[in-house]
């Protein structure tokens, strides 16, 4: 009898693990990005926080454009607020335009606007209400960076740096990429692994 209990328990545990793994895959499913390193981004549609339509190419810089996927409630994204603001300040005078995109269905435009003001982000933040831009680029996390040159060719994608804790930073990947793009050089590490909170996408069919 004890043998059968052990077998049943093992089977049940296996089912729980399988179901949990399936749920994890479903939660983490992200459309494959349509723009790879070296590819050119289309002039995709976005919305201002006032609900007005705008387009990605409206935010072109003479050196390039940095797109940052951001959130209001993600502790990782919030840990980067001051660093993102510093990057915008440091590179705006060097010909870059920096924009934030909030793709989370759980964070309304009014909340996004207040969050940007309260944290002195200093750069334009837009909404991606149906995740079309996040899906187009294949974004998974907040924060996540996409750096385009002045011709809208993707030159860098990934993390801002290598540590949520500023005291532990050893690699400032995004700044290195922006320096290279401005100088007309190849980015040493054009793709890195972003980390943070998963984007809260609109469910399919909703």
C-alpha positions in Angstrom: 0.0 0.0 0.0 2.8 2.4 0.9 4.4 1.6 -2.5 1.2 2.8 -4.3 1.0 5.9 -2.2 4.6 6.8 -3.2 3.9 6.2 -6.9 0.7 8.3 -6.8 2.5 11.1 -4.9 5.3 11.1 -7.5 2.8 11.2 -10.4 1.0 14.1 -8.7 4.2 16.0 -8.1 5.1 15.5 -11.8 1.7 16.9 -12.9 2.1 19.9 -10.6 5.6 20.6 -12.0 4.4 20.1 -15.6 1.4 22.4 -15.1 3.5 25.0 -13.4 6.1 24.9 -16.2 3.3 25.3 -18.8 1.9 28.3 -17.0 5.4 29.8 -16.8 5.9 29.4 -20.5 2.5 31.0 -21.2 3.3 33.9 -18.9 6.7 34.5 -20.5 5.6 34.0 -24.1 6.8 37.1 -26.0 6.4 37.6 -29.7 9.7 37.4 -31.6 11.0 40.9 -32.4 10.8 42.0 -36.0 13.9 44.2 -35.7 17.3 42.7 -35.1 20.7 44.3 -34.6 21.5 46.0 -37.9 17.8 46.2 -38.9 15.8 49.3 -39.5 12.7 50.2 -37.3 9.5 51.1 -39.0 7.6 54.3 -38.1 5.3 52.5 -35.6 2.4 54.1 -33.9 2.4 55.2 -30.2 0.2 57.4 -28.0 1.0 60.4 -25.9 -0.1 60.3 -22.3 -2.9 62.6 -23.4 -4.2 59.9 -25.7 -3.1 61.5 -28.9 -1.5 59.4 -31.7 2.1 59.9 -32.5 4.8 57.9 -34.3 8.3 56.6 -33.4 10.1 58.6 -36.0 8.8 61.8 -34.6 11.5 61.4 -31.9 14.6 61.3 -34.1 17.9 62.7 -32.9 20.9 63.7 -35.0 23.0 61.1 -33.3 20.2 58.6 -32.6 17.3 57.7 -30.5 17.2 55.7 -27.2 13.9 53.9 -26.5 13.5 52.7 -22.9 10.6 50.5 -21.8 9.6 51.7 -18.4 7.1 51.0 -15.7 5.6 52.8 -12.7 5.2 49.8 -10.3 8.2 47.7 -11.1 10.9 47.9 -8.4 13.6 47.2 -10.8 12.5 49.9 -13.3 12.1 52.3 -10.4 15.7 51.5 -9.2 16.8 52.9 -12.6 14.8 56.1 -12.6 17.7 58.4 -11.6 20.1 56.6 -13.9 17.7 56.9 -16.9 17.2 60.6 -16.1 21.0 61.0 -16.0 21.5 59.3 -19.3 18.8 61.6 -20.9 20.5 64.7 -19.4 24.0 63.6 -20.4 23.3 62.6 -24.0 20.6 65.1 -25.0 23.4 67.6 -25.6 25.2 65.0 -27.7 22.5 64.6 -30.3 20.4 61.8 -28.8 16.7 61.9 -28.2 15.5 59.7 -25.3 11.9 58.4 -25.0 10.3 56.1 -22.5 7.5 53.7 -23.5 5.1 52.3 -20.9 3.7 49.1 -22.3 1.9 47.8 -19.2 -1.9 47.3 -19.4 -2.0 47.7 -15.6 -0.6 51.2 -15.5 -2.9 53.9 -16.9 -1.6 57.0 -18.7 -2.5 59.3 -15.7 -0.4 57.2 -13.4 2.5 57.2 -15.9 2.4 61.0 -16.2 2.5 61.4 -12.4 5.2 58.9 -12.1 7.4 60.7 -14.7 6.9 64.0 -13.0 7.4 62.8 -9.5 10.7 61.1 -10.5 12.0 64.0 -12.6 12.6 61.7 -15.5 13.1 64.6 -17.9 12.3 62.7 -21.1 9.1 62.1 -23.0 7.2 59.0 -21.9 4.6 57.5 -24.2 2.0 54.7 -23.9 1.9 51.5 -25.9 -1.6 50.4 -24.9 -1.9 47.3 -27.0 1.7 46.3 -26.8 2.2 46.7 -30.5 5.6 48.4 -30.2 6.7 46.0 -27.5 5.6 43.1 -29.6 7.2 44.6 -32.7 10.6 45.0 -31.0 10.2 41.8 -28.9 10.6 43.7 -25.6 10.2 41.5 -22.5 11.1 43.6 -19.4 11.1 47.0 -17.7 13.6 48.4 -18.0 14.8 47.4 -21.4 16.8 49.5 -23.9 16.8 49.8 -27.6 19.3 52.2 -29.2 18.8 53.3 -32.8 21.2 55.4 -34.9 20.1 58.5 -36.8 18.8 56.3 -39.6 16.7 54.2 -37.2 19.0 51.2 -37.5 19.1 49.2 -34.3 22.6 49.3 -32.8 22.1 48.1 -29.3 19.5 46.1 -27.4 19.5 45.0 -23.8 20.3 46.1 -20.3 21.2 49.6 -19.0 24.0 48.3 -16.9 24.8 45.1 -15.0 23.4 45.8 -11.5 20.2 47.1 -10.0 22.3 48.3 -7.1 24.4 51.3 -8.3 27.2 50.4 -5.9 27.7 47.1 -7.7 27.9 48.3 -11.3 30.9 47.0 -13.3 29.6 47.4 -16.9 27.8 50.4 -18.2 26.6 48.7 -21.4 24.2 51.3 -22.6 26.5 54.3 -22.1 29.2 52.4 -23.9 26.9 51.7 -26.8 25.8 55.4 -27.0 29.4 56.6 -27.0 30.2 54.2 -29.9 27.1 55.2 -32.0 27.9 58.9 -31.5 31.5 58.2 -32.7 30.3 56.2 -35.7 31.9 53.1 -34.4 30.6 49.5 -33.9 29.1 48.8 -30.5 31.4 46.3 -28.7 28.5 44.3 -27.3 25.4 45.1 -29.4 23.1 42.7 -27.5 22.9 42.0 -23.8 20.3 40.3 -21.6 17.8 42.8 -20.1 16.4 42.1 -16.6 13.6 43.4 -14.6 9.8 43.0 -14.3 8.0 41.2 -17.2 5.8 43.4 -19.3 2.1 43.1 -18.4 0.7 42.6 -21.9 -2.8 42.8 -23.1 -4.2 39.3 -23.3 -4.8 37.9 -26.7 -8.3 38.4 -27.9 -9.1 41.1 -25.3 
